[in-house]
Amino acid sequence: MGQFIEGIDRHQAMLLPECLDDYVGEDSAVRAIDAFVDMLSLAELGFQVLPAATGRPGYHPGLMLRIYLYGYLNQIQSSRRLERECGRNLELIWLTGRLKPDFKTIADFRKDNGAAIRKVCQQYVALCRNMDLLDSDVVAIDGSRFKALNAKAKNYTRGKLRQKLGEIDKAIERYLGELDRAAEVFEQTGTVLPEARMERTHRKLEHLQKEAARYRSIEQRMDETGETQVSLSDPDARSMATTARMHRIVGYNVQTVVEADHHLIVAHEVTMLGFDRDALSMMAVAARDAMALAQIEAIADKGYYKSEEILACAQGGISVV
C-alpha cells in the first residue's frame, strides 16, 4: 500500500468508459448556458440558422452562441483563447460535443451577430424578470473605462495635430537650413559635404513631408465630419480620463445598471463620452423599462450630477440618489 493517494493509470483501458456527461457537475453553470440557448428562437433573434446551399456546412449559431456565452461568463474574451479552451476545457468539450471552431470563426460570429447577441441579453433580462429575480426597485448606475486596441499614438485631437505639425515644420526648416548652408559652403570654398550625409538629410525631409501631408489629411477629415477626435485602429474609440494612476486611455465608457437585490445587470450601453453626467436619465429609463416597473430608485455617484438629467429622471418616475 502506497503512502499517497494514487490516480488512475493513463494507459489502463476501461471496460465501461465514463460518459462525457459525467465530467460536468449537475450544478455547473455550463448546464444553465445550454438550457438557456435551447429555449431561444435563434431565427427570430436575427441569427442565420439556414446553412448555405453550397460549400462545407458551417457551425450551428446555437453552438457558437454557447461558446460566446461561456467566454463571457468566465472572462475569456480572446477568440484564440476560446479556441484553445474548446480543446482542453471539459466544460466546453461537453458544451460543444467535442467540436473545436477556430478563432477566426469565433471572432466572425461576434462581428456578424452583434445586434442578435444584444437581443439575447434582453431575453436573459426578461427570463430573470419572469423568475422574480428583478423585484427590487433600487438600481445602481456606474461607468467603466474599457481600453481599446487603438494606441495613444494613433489617436488625434486638433491640439495634438497642431503640435505635431508645428514640430514637423520646425524640423523641415532645420533640414532646409542645413541644405542652404551646404550650398553656401560649396559656392564659397568648393567643398562638398559627404554624400551619405546629404542623402540622409533628403530622406528625412521626404519622410517629414509625408507625415505632414498625413496629419493635414486627418485635420481635413475633422473639418468635413465635425469630429473632435480621430482614432485610426478603432474608429469609435476616444481618449478619455480615468484614474489618477492611469490618467488617459483610448477606449470606451461602458455604462452599466445593476439591480440591488441579486446584483444582476439589467441595462448596459457603450458610449464614447469620457464623462458620465449625460448618461443618467438614459440608463435609468432603460433599467426601468427592462424591469417593467412604473417607478424605481437610481443610485449614482457625483459624476452623474446634472440638473437636466435629474429632472428628466423625475419626469419618468425615477427618484435619484
C-alpha angles and dihedrals in degrees: 000000000000126000094235138050108267128211130220119287107256091219096048111112117220123223091211108026118209119261117247088239090064091068094064120068121236091241095047116132089227089072089056090053090052093048093045094053090046091059094051124097097224096187092054090049091056104260118140102243100165112083122226116271093234136041132028114333114256131222118281112257089231089062093047091047090052090053091047093049092047090053091048092050093048099039094249102144102160117091089212091055090048089053090053092046091054088064100044110019110094093207092053091043087055092044095049099036090240093306115142114197113194121248094256091057090050093047093047091051090056093046097046098043105043095125093046092049089052089055088051088058089052090050089052091053090049090051091052089049092052089050090055092246093128100054093119116101093203123089134175123219127201141151129230128199113231117194116232127213089252111106121224089246090062095051117088135191126180091257092051091048092050090050093049093047091048091053091048093049090053092048092048090049090051094051093045089052089052090054091047091052090049090053091049092050090050092050094048102039106009089237115146120208116236111285093230091056092050092048091050091051092050091048092052091048091051092048092049092050091052091049091050090051090050093051091047091052089054089048090051090051090054090051092051098044101032092234118156093201135029123202116189103197100036106024093195096050120104135194108251140167119256126165135336090259095051106029101188137005134179105238147083137302107229114200115208133185119200126187115233105233105051098013093235120159107243100174138012137174135183112226134181096216119109092215135057104216096096095050102064101093093036093056096038092053091046090053093047091051093046091051091045092227129141095217134020138168118236124202120200139157125254092270087079095053110127123137095219092053093047090050091050090052092049091051089052095053095260122130114206128212 
